[in-house]
Amino acid sequence: VNYSQSVMGYGVNNTGFNYSIVRSCNIVQNITNMGGVDNSYWIYIFKNSTDNTIFNNSIATNSSSGYGIYLLNDVRDNNITNNSIITGGASGYGMYLSFSSTNNTIYGNSIFVGGSSGKNGIYIDSNSDNNSIFLNSITSTTSGTGVFLFTNANGNNIYSNNINAGTGIYLLTSSNNNSAYNNIITVAVSSN
């Protein structure tokens, strides 16, 4: 599937469905000219969607502010496993958990976030609590972050990941009761 070539769009849009499976797909944003429309989403899971499985997919976004996998608005108990995610453009997110995305399991994924600014392998937004993030390989550039926890992201477990980024794991104020252990973190250093 080649998506979002001239307008903002979604590779897969799951709004309000439960127990769906997305697996073994190859979805690329506008491979024709390696560009794309800003703020586009490869997999978009929205509004009370629960118990979905995203497994063994190959994901590539090429626009500024591209999202590999985006969970929004009380999305919970989903399993995101063994996906390969590459984002390009000026800023991008391998995965973005937003507004009460809770109790999700993210493991065994390979995430590469390119671009020049604002790059996050996994971004956990406010009130996105009790997620488990483990056995992932996350690579970003010198200005990027492997795992970013925003204010009031609580009770998340981040362990046994291999992270190569400007900042390995970043927690903002009032992110409480999170655990980060057994991660291998290599700080990316600019060659300048």
C-alpha positions in Angstrom: 0.0 0.0 0.0 1.4 3.4 -1.0 -0.5 6.0 1.0 -0.9 9.8 1.6 0.8 10.9 -1.6 -1.0 14.3 -2.0 -3.3 14.7 1.0 -2.9 13.8 4.7 -3.9 10.2 5.2 -3.7 6.8 6.9 -2.2 3.5 5.8 -4.6 1.7 8.2 -7.3 3.6 10.2 -8.9 1.6 13.0 -11.4 3.9 14.7 -13.3 2.1 17.5 -12.8 -1.5 16.4 -11.6 -4.2 18.8 -9.8 -7.5 18.2 -8.4 -6.5 14.8 -5.2 -7.9 13.4 -2.8 -6.0 11.1 0.0 -8.3 10.1 2.6 -8.9 7.4 1.8 -5.7 5.5 4.3 -3.5 3.6 3.0 0.0 3.7 5.0 3.0 2.5 4.2 6.7 2.4 4.6 8.0 -1.1 7.5 5.9 -2.3 7.3 7.5 -5.8 9.3 10.6 -4.9 10.3 9.8 -1.3 8.2 12.8 -0.1 4.8 12.9 1.4 2.2 15.0 3.1 2.8 16.2 6.7 1.1 14.7 9.6 0.3 11.3 8.0 -0.1 8.0 9.8 0.9 4.5 8.9 -1.3 2.8 11.5 -3.9 5.0 13.3 -5.8 3.4 16.2 -8.4 5.7 17.7 -11.2 6.0 20.2 -11.6 3.1 22.6 -10.0 0.5 20.4 -8.9 -2.4 22.5 -7.2 -5.8 22.1 -5.8 -5.2 18.6 -2.6 -6.9 17.3 -0.1 -5.2 15.0 2.5 -7.8 14.1 5.3 -8.3 11.6 4.7 -5.2 9.4 7.1 -3.1 7.5 6.4 0.6 7.9 8.0 3.6 6.2 6.9 7.3 6.4 8.7 10.0 4.5 6.9 13.3 5.4 7.7 15.9 8.1 5.7 14.9 11.3 5.1 11.4 10.1 3.9 8.7 12.5 4.6 5.0 12.2 2.0 3.9 14.7 -0.3 6.3 16.4 -2.6 5.4 19.4 -5.1 8.0 20.4 -7.9 8.5 22.9 -8.4 5.6 25.4 -6.7 3.0 23.2 -5.7 0.1 25.5 -4.6 -3.5 25.8 -3.1 -3.6 22.3 -0.1 -5.7 21.2 2.5 -4.2 18.9 5.1 -6.7 18.1 7.9 -7.5 15.6 7.4 -4.5 13.3 10.0 -2.6 11.3 9.5 1.1 11.4 11.4 3.8 9.5 10.5 7.5 9.6 12.1 10.3 7.6 11.4 14.0 7.2 12.2 16.8 9.5 10.5 15.3 12.5 8.9 12.0 13.1 7.7 9.4 15.6 8.2 5.7 15.4 5.2 5.2 17.8 3.1 7.8 19.5 0.9 6.9 22.4 -1.5 9.8 23.1 -4.3 10.7 25.5 -4.9 7.8 27.8 -3.3 5.0 25.7 -2.9 2.5 28.5 -1.9 -1.1 29.1 -0.4 -1.6 25.7 2.5 -4.0 25.0 5.3 -2.9 22.7 8.0 -5.4 22.1 10.5 -6.8 19.6 10.1 -3.9 17.2 12.9 -2.3 15.2 12.5 1.5 15.0 14.7 3.9 13.0 13.9 7.6 13.2 15.7 9.9 10.8 15.3 13.6 9.9 16.8 16.8 11.3 14.8 17.6 14.4 12.2 16.4 16.9 12.6 12.7 16.4 11.3 10.2 19.0 11.4 6.5 18.7 8.5 6.0 21.1 6.6 9.0 22.5 4.3 8.5 25.5 1.9 11.4 26.1 0.0 12.5 29.2 -2.1 10.0 31.0 -0.8 7.1 28.9 -0.1 4.8 31.7 1.0 1.2 32.5 2.5 0.4 29.1 5.2 -2.2 28.7 8.0 -1.4 26.3 10.7 -4.1 26.0 13.1 -5.9 23.7 12.9 -3.1 21.1 15.8 -1.8 19.0 15.5 2.0 18.7 17.8 4.3 16.7 17.6 8.0 16.3 19.9 10.8 15.4 21.9 13.0 17.8 19.0 15.4 18.4 16.5 12.5 18.9 15.2 10.6 21.9 14.7 6.8 22.1 11.8 6.8 24.6 10.1 10.1 25.6 7.6 10.3 28.5 5.6 13.5 28.7 4.1 15.0 31.8 1.8 12.7 33.8 2.8 9.5 31.9 2.8 7.1 34.8 3.5 3.5 35.7 5.2 2.6 32.4 7.8 -0.2 32.2 10.8 0.3 29.9 13.2 -2.6 29.9 15.7 -4.7 27.9 15.7 -2.2 25.0 18.7 -1.4 22.8 18.6 2.4 22.3 21.0 4.5 20.2 20.0 8.2 20.3 21.0 11.7 21.4 19.0 11.0 24.6 18.1 7.4 25.6 15.1 7.8 27.9 13.6 11.2 28.8 11.0 11.8 31.5 9.3 15.1 32.0 8.1 16.6 35.3 5.3 14.6 37.1 5.9 11.4 35.2 5.7 9.1 38.2 6.2 5.4 39.1 7.9 4.5 35.8 10.5 1.8 35.7 13.5 1.7 33.3 16.0 -1.1 33.7 18.3 -3.5 31.8 18.3 -1.1 28.8 21.5 -0.8 26.7 21.8 2.9 25.8 24.4 4.3 23.4 24.4 8.1 23.2 24.7 9.3 19.6 27.3 12.0 19.3 27.5 14.5 16.5 30.5 14.2 14.2 30.9 18.0 14.1 
